[in-house]
């Protein structure tokens, strides 16, 4: 799995995120990302966790909704004590 830390991802809805942390857990790739302004000049105070998935043979991301996974990944990457 490719290291995507500091890379910008643009979602299908046009929102842009910079990956600030990445974790691989039980074969799943997770990203903690911060939303960027449209011009990519500023980081907004909007943080999201994504899981990388394969969709139609291509890489895609889904927002993590499970609070247990969210907490585990945040702890694993050092965002929680």
C-alpha positions in Angstrom: 0.0 0.0 0.0 1.3 3.4 -1.0 2.4 6.0 1.5 0.0 8.9 1.1 1.1 11.1 4.0 1.2 14.8 2.8 -0.5 14.0 -0.4 -3.7 15.8 -1.5 -6.8 13.8 -2.3 -9.7 15.2 -4.2 -13.0 13.5 -3.7 -15.7 13.1 -6.3 -17.6 16.0 -4.6 -14.7 18.3 -5.2 -13.6 18.6 -1.6 -9.8 18.3 -1.1 -8.0 16.8 1.8 -4.4 16.4 2.8 -3.4 13.1 4.5 -1.8 13.8 7.8 -1.6 10.3 9.2 -1.9 6.8 7.7 -2.3 3.4 9.3 -2.6 -0.1 8.0 -4.6 -2.3 10.4 -5.6 -5.9 9.6 -5.1 -5.4 5.9 -7.1 -2.2 5.7 -5.6 1.2 4.9 -6.8 4.2 6.9 -6.1 7.9 6.4 -6.6 10.8 8.9 -7.0 13.8 6.7 -7.6 17.6 7.0 -9.8 19.4 4.6 -8.2 22.1 2.4 -9.5 25.2 0.9 -10.4 24.9 -2.8 -7.1 26.7 -3.8 -5.1 24.3 -1.4 -3.6 27.3 0.3 -5.1 26.8 3.8 -6.0 23.8 6.0 -9.5 24.0 7.5 -10.3 22.7 11.0 -12.3 19.8 9.5 -10.7 16.4 10.0 -12.0 13.1 8.6 -10.9 9.5 8.7 -11.1 7.5 5.5 -10.7 3.8 4.7 -9.2 3.0 1.3 -11.3 0.5 -0.7 -11.3 -0.9 -4.2 -14.3 0.0 -6.3 -14.7 -1.1 -9.9 -11.0 -2.0 -10.0 -9.9 1.4 -8.8 -8.8 2.9 -5.4 -11.5 4.9 -3.6 -12.0 6.1 0.0 -15.0 5.8 2.3 -15.4 7.9 5.4 -15.0 5.8 8.6 -18.3 5.9 10.6 -17.5 3.2 13.2 -16.5 4.9 16.4 -14.5 1.9 17.5 -12.3 1.9 14.4 -12.0 5.7 14.6 -10.7 5.5 18.1 -8.4 2.6 17.5 -6.8 4.2 14.4 -6.4 7.6 16.2 -4.7 5.8 19.1 -2.5 3.8 16.8 -1.2 6.8 14.9 -0.6 8.8 18.1 -3.5 11.2 18.0 -4.9 9.9 21.4 -3.1 8.9 24.5 
